[in-house]
Amino acid sequence: MIYTILDMVSDMLTIRTLGDKVLTQKAKRVANIDDTLRTFCASMVDTMLQSEGIGLAANQVGVLKRIIIVSDEGNILKMINPEIVEFSENKCMMEEGCLSIPETYLPIHRAETIKVKYRDLKGKPHFETYSGLTARIIQHEIDHLDGITMDTL
Ligand SMILES: [Zn+2]
């Protein structure tokens, strides 16, 4: 694969923390999946990895668009307009952290398994089932898109 200069200058984005009102606002759907979006997602991935996070929502870097990055057992999922269409009745509890709420871990109840609809960076639609930690991260990140932070759950 040949990279353009633009691919190589993706910058570390600034992570917004609690008190920033962008974290309480609802993100809007992405209309166009284009090179600008792909470049932004690459910066989100860099920012998440450099911050040693396992998930990141666009709100957390000040962008009110429905985009999340999720670490899925070694893979990194880039989900555009993600939507949970089914939650399992089975719930589990685990302590969660959040890059926007440093050094805070809170026990949160979440569905064990979810079914999610989203588009990838090529615009291809996906409909997948996730469970365990990946399902938890997706639920946490979609909460961010809806202006919900874990301290209010
Ligand atoms: Zn978070």
Residues whose N, C-alpha, C, O or C-beta is under 5 A from the ligand:
A	BS01	ZN	G97 C98 L99
